[in-house]
């Protein structure tokens, strides 16, 4: 096999690949490898191309034993950490026998693994706090407060709140799991958003009255139909309106506005726009990109005091994605916040 044939074979491979001879010289590399490791790889000594000891050791071991070896190559690209699985295999060629080294990008697998680990850690943390409180109060009720009715009543009330907090967290976790499992299945039934939002506002009215928040609506008089799961969309608007009531503050106004668009650029077709706006203190722009992350809170203590689990907006995001919609969050400190959901209109 000629040098041209070797190079042609390497160029045909879908992964970044290079061929290293027994003399540790690179005799062939495809364009993907040059994009990853730099230009002008062919002809260079291996040590000038790859400087990570684990990769060099794997290549050396493959040269000695003629057995396949795998390791990892860590780098960064466009300020993002990248992880590659390196596969080393010995090939016998007439002109240039040696180790064929290929790099498989597994960064997305690593990211998913880290997300799972973070999720487990967050859930454990969220459950540990109320569980610790419950165990402490139970111990107190069994001991020092066993004959103190006033203390028992006070502690039982706190225990009920902590148990309720755990129940809300488990409920949101189950809801998030269900929404994620259905995210690829587009809803087939149609839903009237006008009536859905109107009924949601009626259900939330007592909460707003208790919080001294005025609810206003700007809804069309006629039905507005979208392809959607009624229960999930009700969950979206309930979450957004309740958040606006909780975090907008007392003596403020929450407005829900529904409008139709002939063409939305993001959807590339007709759409329906639902905006939930409050007149509260607003949100610092630094927090906006992360608001839909699981367990992300601007003020953890305040959120927990208000019964938040840190999963509400994550659930909203997945529901909107399932409906092939878009979600936008706009806020200016001191001028309130606006949460906008854009859904495709019914054809």
N, C-alpha and C positions, 0 to 999 in steps of 0.2 A: 504494500500500500504506500503510495507516494505521499509527500508532505501535503500536496494539494488535496488528496483524497482524505487524509486525516483531518485537515481543516474543514473540509466539506461535511464530514461526519459530525464533527463537534458543532458546527454551525446549525445543523439540523436538529440538535437536541433542544427541548423546550426550556431547560433550566440553565442558569449560569454554570458553565462547565469549562474546565481546563484540563490539559493532559500534562502530567509531570513525569519525566523520564527517571530512570534509576540514578542518574547523576544530579537529581534535584534541579533540573532545568525545565522551564515551561516551554513546551514545543507546540502548543496549540491552545487557543482560547476563543470562545465565541463572543459576539457583541454584548450579550447579557452579562458575561463575566467581566468584560471591560467596563461596563456601566457600574458594576458593583465594586470592582477592585481597582479600577483606573485603566488608562489607556496604555497601549504598548506592552502588553504582558508577554507576548511570545518572544522567546530568546532570553528572558531574564531568569536569574537564579530565584528559586522558590522563596528564600528567606527575605528577598526584597519585595515579594508580592504579598505574602501572608506572614504576619508577625505574631499571631495568637498561638501560644504554645500548644493549646489543646488540638488545634488543626494540624500543626506541624507534626505533633506526636502521632496523630491518627494516620497521616500520610506515610510517615516513617514505618509505623507498625504494619501498614498494608504492604509496603515495599518488602519488608523482611519476611512476613508470613504468607503473602499472597492471598490473605483472607480479607473479606470486606470489613470496613470499619466505619463507624458513624460518630460524629461529635457535633458540637454547636459552634456557630460563628456569630459573634455579637458585633453590631455596628450601629450607626445612626445615619438617617437620611432625611433631609428636610426637617431637622430638629426632632425627628421621631426615632425612638429606639426600635431597632429591627433585630429579629432573631432568625437565623437560618439553620436548618438541619443539613449538615455536611455529610455526603455519602462518598466514601472512597472505595474504589474497586480496581483490582489489578487487571490489565488487559495485555495480551501478548500480540504485538504487532511486529512485522518484519523490520520496519525502519525505526520504530520508536515505541518499544514496550515500556510500560510504566503504569502510573496510578491515574485513573480517570476520576477527577474530583468535581462533584456537582453540588450546588447550593439550592436547597428548597426553602422558600420563604414560609415560615410557620409563625410569623408575628401575630396573625389573627388568632391562632390557637392559643398562644401565650396570653394574649389580651383577654380571651374568653376565660381562661383558667384563672387569671388574676381577678376578673369580675366575679367569678364564682366564689373565690376565697374571700373577697371583700364583702360579698353578699352574706355569706355565712357569718363572718365576723360581725357585721352590722346587726343581723338578726339576733345573734347571741347577746350582743351588748344591749339591744333594745329590750330583750326579755329578762336579762339578768337584773336590771334595775328594779322593775316592779316585783320580781320574784324575791329579791333580797329584802325589799320593804315588807312584803307579805310575811316572810319567815320571821323577820324581826318583830312585827306586831303580834304574830301568833305566839311567839315566845313570851312576849310581854303579857299577853292576855292569859297565858297559862301560869304566869308567875306573879309579878308585882301588881298587875291590874286585875287579878282573878276575882277580887271582891270589891272592885271600884266600878259601879254601874256607869258613872259619868265618863270615865276613861274608856270603858268598853264601848260605849256608844260612839265616842269620838274615833277610836281606833278602827271600829268596824266600818265607819263611813269612809275612812282613808283606804281601808282594804278593798272596799267595794270599788272605789275609783281606780285603784291599781289593777284590780281584776278586770275592770272594764277596759282599761288601757291595753292589757294583754289580749283581750277578746277582739278589740278593734284591730290590733296589729295582725292577729291570726286571720281575721276576716279579710283584711287588705292583702295579705300574702296569698290567700286562696284566690281572691279576685284577680290579682296580678298574674298568678299562674294560669288561670283560665283564659284571661285575655291574651296572654302570650301564646297559648296553645292554639287559639283561634285566629291569630293575627294574619295568617296567610289566606284565610277563608273570607272572601268578601261577602257581606250581608246581601241576601237576595230579596228580602221584604222591603216595603216602603214605609216611611214614617213621616207624619205631619209634624214638622218642627214647631209651627205656630202653637198648636195645641199642647205639644210636649213641653215647651218652655213655659207656657201659661200655667199648666198644671204644676210644674216644678216650682214656680214662684209662689203658687198658693200653698204648697206644702212647706216651703221654707219661710213663709211670712211670719209665723210665730217666733222663729229663731231671730229674724231681723228685728221684730218688735221688742224682744227681750234685750237685744244688743243696742237698741235705740238707733237703728239704721233704717233709712227710708229706701224702699225698693221701688224702682221705676222701670217701665218697659216701653220699648218702641217696637211693636210687633205689627206686621201687616194684618189687615182684616180677613184676608183669604188664606187658605191652607198653603203651606210651602212644603212640598214633598221632596224627600231625599231617599236614596237607597240606604237603609240603616237598621241596626238592631235597636229597637226602642228602649230596652232596659239599659243597654250600654250607653246610649246617648243621654238617657236620663242621669246616669251615673256621672257622665262628663259635666253636664250643666249643674247638677247638684254640687259637685265638688268645687267647680269654679265660683259659683255664687256663694257657697258657704265660706270659701277662702276669702272672698272679697268682703264678706260681712265680718269675719273674724279679724282679719289683718288690716282692714281699712280703718277700723277704729269707730268709737261711738260718735253719734251725731253727724254721721257722714251719709253719703248717698251712693247706692249701687244701681247702675243702669244696665239693663240687658237689651241689646239692640239686634234685630234680625233684618237682614237685607239680602236682596238677590242681585247677582251680577251676570251680565250676558256672557262675559268671558273673563276668566281669571288666568293671569299669566302662569301661575304655578301649576294650576290644574289643566291648562290648555283647553278649556271648555267652560261651559256655564257652571256657576258655583253659587253657594249660599254662605253668607258671612254672619257669624254669631259673635258679638262682642260683649264681654262682661267687663264693665269699667267701674272702678271705685274712685272716691275722692280723698283717699287716705294719704299717709305719709310717703307713699311711693317706695321704690326699691332701688338700691344702688346698682348701677349698670354692671358692676363687676360680678354680681350674682346671677344675672339673667341667663347666661349660657348654661348654667348648671341647675336651674330650678327643676328640671324634669328628671334629674338623676335620682336614683333610689336613695332614700334616707338623707338627701341633702337638705339642710335647713339653714336659713339665714340666722335665725336665733333659736338654737336648740331648746333652751329652757322655756322660752315663751311658747314655742310650738307644742311642747309636751304639756305645758299647763293648759293649753287650749284643746288638748285631746288629739293633736296631730300625730300621725305615724311616720311621716316623711315619705309615704308611698303614693299619696293622692295624685300628684301631677305626673308621676311615672305611669300610673294606671291610665290617666287621661291621654297621655302621649301614645300609648299602645292602642287604645281604642280608636283614636283619631287615625293612626296608621292603618289599622284594620279597615277603616272606612275610606282609605285612599285620600285622606284629607291632609290639611296642613294646620299647624298651630304656631301662633306668633305671640310673643310677650313683649310689651312695650311699657316702659315706666320711666318717670322722671322724679327724683326725690323732691318731695313737697307738692307734687302735682297729681298724685294718684297713679294707678296702674291699669293697664288694659290687657286682657287675655282674649285673643281672637282665635276662633276655630273656623276654618274654611272647609266646606264639604262639597263634593260634586253634586250638582242638581240631578234630579231624576230625568232621564232621557224621555 
